[in-house]
């Protein structure tokens, strides 16, 4: 398939660029290869043998590492604190993974030289600012005839037990919006949609590509979901940690 051979996976900066993150192109193509592969790095490619190949995503016939793995593969080699902070924050800002995803990836690999990355992730875990996807979502809602939602809330059942997390929430009709799910409906730490729908929450789930390229369709979906939610009896759920919409 390319220099690393069958089963190789491109990681690092190129994998982040393939996900739409705007970072400068690298000097080398950082590639993960099976641990038994006998092939050497060249000027244009840095090969890393590993027994822990991730499940890749594919783009134009090339296998890329998922965002958390790609980010940690770069972070292990980054020594400048400010560049490390920006690097770790980018996939979070773009809604591709969370600080917990990055920490889990870090824990799963070799622990040598990870202290600075771990310290930086600890500080990032306290960051709750607006993500890139939420910024796009706020802009889209300006053209949708809906009341403003609240943002970043945990939904609880009638007994006060948390059952899920939504990016945007219309409490009057119990309508939630989750951003960042992939094309197969998976959403990492937000894999709680079944519990939410079981509690009769109306849930709209939007992929990054849909939000970027299909705004009109998403807007119509939200308006239709709100109308549907308003017609049924509101379920006994409530939101915690609500952040009011920006004025």
C-alpha positions in Angstrom: 0.0 0.0 0.0 2.9 2.4 0.8 6.5 2.1 2.1 5.6 0.4 5.4 3.7 -2.4 3.7 0.4 -4.1 4.3 -1.1 -3.5 7.7 0.8 -0.2 8.2 -1.1 2.8 9.6 -0.2 6.5 9.2 -0.2 8.3 12.5 0.9 11.6 13.9 0.4 14.9 12.1 -0.8 13.3 8.8 -3.5 11.4 10.6 -4.7 14.7 12.3 -4.7 16.5 9.0 -6.8 13.7 7.5 -9.4 14.4 10.2 -9.6 18.1 9.2 -7.3 19.6 11.9 -5.3 22.4 10.5 -1.7 21.8 11.3 1.4 22.3 9.2 2.5 19.2 7.2 5.3 17.2 8.8 8.8 16.5 7.6 8.3 12.8 7.9 5.3 10.5 7.5 5.0 8.8 10.9 3.9 5.2 10.2 3.1 2.4 12.6 4.1 -1.1 11.4 3.6 -4.5 12.8 6.3 -5.4 15.3 7.7 -8.2 13.2 8.1 -6.1 10.1 11.7 -5.8 8.8 11.8 -2.3 7.2 13.8 0.8 8.0 13.0 4.5 8.2 14.0 6.8 5.4 14.3 10.5 4.9 10.6 10.8 4.1 9.1 8.3 6.5 9.6 7.5 10.2 8.6 3.9 11.0 7.6 2.8 14.4 7.2 -0.9 15.2 4.4 -1.7 17.6 2.5 -4.7 18.9 -0.5 -2.3 19.6 -1.8 -1.3 16.2 -5.0 0.7 16.5 -8.2 0.2 14.5 -7.7 2.7 11.7 -10.0 4.9 9.7 -9.6 5.0 6.0 -9.3 7.9 3.7 -8.6 7.5 -0.1 -7.3 4.0 0.5 -4.9 5.0 3.3 -5.2 3.7 6.8 -4.9 6.4 9.5 -4.6 6.2 13.3 -7.6 7.5 15.2 -7.2 11.0 16.7 -6.3 10.1 20.3 -3.6 7.7 19.1 -2.2 10.1 16.5 -2.0 12.9 19.1 -0.3 10.8 21.7 2.2 9.5 19.1 3.2 13.1 18.5 3.1 14.2 22.1 5.6 11.5 23.3 8.2 13.3 21.2 7.3 16.9 21.9 9.5 18.7 24.4 8.3 22.3 24.2 5.5 22.9 26.8 3.5 25.4 24.7 3.6 23.3 21.6 2.6 20.3 23.7 -0.4 22.2 25.2 -1.6 23.3 21.8 -1.2 19.8 20.4 -3.2 18.1 23.1 -5.9 20.7 23.0 -6.5 20.5 19.2 -8.4 17.2 18.9 -10.4 18.2 22.0 -11.3 21.6 20.4 -12.2 19.9 17.1 -14.5 17.5 19.0 -12.6 14.4 17.8 -11.8 13.1 21.3 -11.7 14.1 24.9 -8.9 14.5 27.5 -10.1 11.1 28.9 -9.5 9.5 25.5 -6.0 10.9 25.4 -5.3 9.8 28.9 -6.5 6.3 28.2 -4.3 6.1 25.1 -1.3 7.3 27.1 -2.0 4.7 29.8 -2.2 1.9 27.2 1.2 2.5 25.7 4.9 2.6 26.8 5.2 4.8 29.9 8.7 6.0 29.2 8.9 9.8 28.8 5.2 10.4 29.5 5.4 12.5 32.6 5.2 15.9 30.9 2.3 14.7 28.7 0.5 13.4 31.7 0.9 16.7 33.6 -0.4 18.6 30.6 -3.4 16.4 30.3 -4.2 16.9 33.9 -4.4 20.6 33.3 -6.4 20.2 30.2 -9.0 18.0 32.0 -10.0 21.2 33.9 -10.8 23.0 30.6 -14.5 23.1 29.7 -14.5 25.8 27.0 -16.4 25.7 23.8 -15.2 23.2 21.2 -14.8 23.8 17.5 -18.0 21.7 16.8 -20.0 23.6 19.3 -18.9 26.9 17.7 -20.2 25.6 14.4 -23.4 24.4 16.1 -24.0 27.8 17.7 -23.6 29.4 14.3 -26.0 27.0 12.7 -28.7 27.6 15.3 -28.8 31.3 14.4 -30.7 30.3 11.3 -33.0 27.8 13.0 -36.4 29.0 14.5 -35.8 27.4 17.9 -35.4 28.8 21.4 -31.8 28.9 22.6 -30.5 25.7 24.3 -28.3 25.3 27.2 -24.9 23.7 26.6 -22.8 20.9 28.1 -25.2 19.2 30.4 -25.6 15.8 32.1 -29.1 14.4 31.9 -30.5 12.5 34.9 -33.5 10.2 35.3 -36.4 10.7 37.7 -34.3 9.4 40.6 -31.5 11.8 39.9 -29.1 9.2 38.3 -27.0 10.4 35.4 -28.0 8.6 32.2 -26.2 10.6 29.5 -24.4 13.8 28.3 -25.5 16.2 25.5 -23.8 19.1 23.9 -27.1 21.1 23.6 -30.3 20.7 25.5 -33.8 22.1 25.1 -35.2 21.5 28.6 -38.8 22.5 27.9 -39.3 19.6 25.5 -36.4 17.3 26.6 -34.6 17.5 23.3 -30.8 16.8 23.2 -28.2 17.3 20.6 -24.9 15.3 20.5 -22.1 16.4 18.3 -19.1 14.5 17.1 -20.5 11.1 16.5 -18.9 9.2 13.6 -20.5 7.8 10.5 -21.4 4.6 12.3 -23.1 6.4 15.2 -20.3 5.9 17.7 -19.4 8.8 20.0 -16.8 7.6 22.5 -17.6 9.0 25.9 -21.1 9.9 24.8 -22.1 6.3 24.1 -25.1 6.8 26.3 -27.7 7.5 23.6 -29.5 4.2 24.3 -30.1 5.2 27.9 -31.3 8.6 26.8 -33.7 7.3 24.2 -34.9 4.7 26.7 -35.9 7.6 29.0 -37.9 9.1 26.1 -35.4 11.9 25.4 -35.6 13.0 21.8 -32.0 12.9 20.6 -30.3 14.4 17.5 -26.9 13.0 16.8 -24.6 14.8 14.3 -21.3 13.8 12.8 -18.5 16.4 12.2 -18.9 16.1 8.4 -22.7 16.6 8.6 -22.2 19.7 10.7 -19.6 21.2 8.4 -21.2 20.2 5.0 -24.9 19.6 5.6 -25.9 22.5 7.7 -29.3 22.9 6.0 -30.2 19.2 6.5 -29.1 19.3 10.2 -31.2 22.5 10.8 -34.3 20.8 9.3 -33.6 17.7 11.5 -33.4 19.8 14.6 -36.6 21.8 13.8 -38.5 18.5 13.1 -37.2 16.9 16.3 -38.2 19.9 18.4 -41.7 19.8 16.9 -42.0 16.1 17.6 -40.7 16.5 21.1 -43.2 19.3 21.8 -46.1 17.0 20.9 -45.4 14.3 23.3 -45.6 14.3 27.1 -42.3 15.5 28.5 -40.4 12.7 30.2 -39.3 13.0 33.9 -35.7 13.9 33.2 -33.7 16.9 34.3 -30.4 18.5 33.4 -27.3 19.1 35.6 -24.4 21.4 34.9 -26.3 23.6 32.4 -24.4 26.4 30.8 -26.7 29.2 29.5 -26.6 30.0 25.8 -24.4 33.0 24.9 -26.3 36.2 24.5 
